[in-house]
Amino acid sequence: GKDGYVGERWSSEDVYNDTKLIRSFKRIETRSKTDGIKFNLTIKYLREIFPKDMICPVLKIRMEWGEKNRRISPSLDRFIPELGYVKGNVRWISNISNTIKSDRNFEIIKKIYLDLKKIRKQNEKN
């Protein structure tokens, strides 16, 4: 406020995660309506599929909601993007995993992998 006082609210990790999950749900629901993407998810469903251990199923790293390091923040992934945000077509993964996955196909990811492998081999020789 005007007096410089800033309030804080403390809560458990579960409550914090649930608040973030609900915000993500609302953002995705709004974007889906705006962009004409099929959407039939519920908050209950997103809670059910959320990794209880906060581990990204792709990179096996601990995910953390956050503004500081969005790369490890949970992100809702669509297995088949064209199907939309529908039950059975989504999972929670780290934002970095989702970013790498999006707009890429298997051949591109394979080429990047092979290039990194080649670079590693060259560096081991030096």
C-alpha positions in Angstrom: 0.0 0.0 0.0 0.9 3.7 0.3 2.7 3.0 3.6 5.2 0.6 1.9 3.7 -2.4 3.6 3.5 -5.6 1.4 1.5 -8.5 2.7 2.6 -12.1 2.4 0.7 -15.3 2.4 2.3 -18.5 3.5 0.9 -21.9 2.5 1.9 -25.5 2.2 3.6 -26.7 -1.0 0.4 -28.6 -1.9 -1.8 -25.5 -1.7 0.8 -23.5 -3.7 1.0 -26.2 -6.4 -2.8 -26.3 -6.6 -3.0 -22.5 -7.0 -0.5 -22.6 -9.8 -2.3 -25.6 -11.4 -5.6 -23.7 -11.4 -4.0 -20.6 -12.9 -2.5 -22.8 -15.7 -5.9 -24.4 -16.3 -7.6 -21.0 -16.6 -4.9 -19.7 -19.0 -5.1 -22.8 -21.2 -8.9 -22.8 -21.2 -9.0 -19.1 -22.3 -6.3 -19.6 -25.0 -8.1 -22.7 -26.3 -11.4 -20.8 -26.7 -9.6 -17.8 -28.3 -7.7 -20.1 -30.7 -10.4 -22.6 -31.4 -8.5 -25.5 -29.8 -10.6 -28.4 -28.6 -10.7 -28.4 -24.8 -12.5 -30.8 -22.3 -10.2 -30.8 -19.3 -11.2 -30.2 -15.7 -9.2 -29.0 -12.8 -9.9 -32.4 -11.1 -8.4 -34.2 -14.1 -5.3 -32.0 -14.2 -4.8 -32.7 -10.5 -5.1 -36.5 -11.1 -2.4 -36.5 -13.8 0.0 -34.1 -12.1 3.2 -35.9 -11.0 3.0 -36.1 -7.2 6.8 -36.2 -6.9 7.1 -33.1 -9.1 9.5 -35.1 -11.4 9.4 -34.4 -15.1 8.6 -37.6 -16.9 10.8 -36.7 -19.8 14.0 -35.3 -18.2 13.6 -36.8 -14.8 14.3 -33.5 -13.1 12.4 -31.9 -10.2 10.0 -29.3 -11.6 9.3 -26.1 -9.7 6.7 -23.5 -10.4 8.3 -20.2 -10.8 9.0 -17.0 -12.6 12.8 -17.1 -12.0 13.5 -20.4 -13.8 10.6 -21.1 -16.1 12.6 -23.8 -17.8 11.8 -26.2 -14.9 8.2 -25.0 -14.4 5.5 -27.6 -15.1 3.9 -27.2 -18.5 0.9 -29.0 -20.0 2.0 -31.1 -23.0 -0.3 -32.4 -25.8 0.8 -35.8 -27.1 -0.9 -35.0 -30.5 -1.3 -31.2 -30.7 -4.0 -31.4 -33.4 -6.3 -33.2 -30.9 -6.3 -30.3 -28.5 -6.4 -30.1 -24.8 -8.5 -33.2 -24.2 -8.4 -36.0 -21.6 -5.9 -38.7 -22.6 -3.9 -36.3 -24.8 -2.1 -34.3 -22.1 0.5 -34.7 -19.5 2.6 -32.4 -17.2 6.3 -32.1 -18.2 8.9 -29.4 -17.6 8.7 -26.3 -19.7 12.1 -27.0 -21.2 10.9 -30.4 -22.4 7.8 -29.0 -23.8 9.7 -26.2 -25.6 12.1 -28.6 -27.2 9.3 -30.9 -28.2 7.0 -28.2 -29.7 7.2 -27.6 -33.5 9.8 -30.2 -33.9 9.6 -33.7 -35.4 11.5 -36.9 -34.6 13.9 -36.4 -37.5 15.0 -32.9 -36.3 15.5 -34.1 -32.7 17.4 -37.1 -34.0 19.7 -34.9 -36.1 20.4 -32.6 -33.0 21.1 -35.7 -30.9 23.5 -37.1 -33.5 25.3 -33.8 -33.8 25.7 -33.4 -30.1 27.0 -37.0 -29.9 29.6 -36.2 -32.7 30.7 -33.1 -30.9 31.2 -35.0 -27.7 33.3 -37.7 -29.4 35.5 -35.0 -31.0 36.0 -33.3 -27.6 37.0 -36.6 -26.0 39.7 -37.1 -28.6 41.2 -33.6 -27.9 
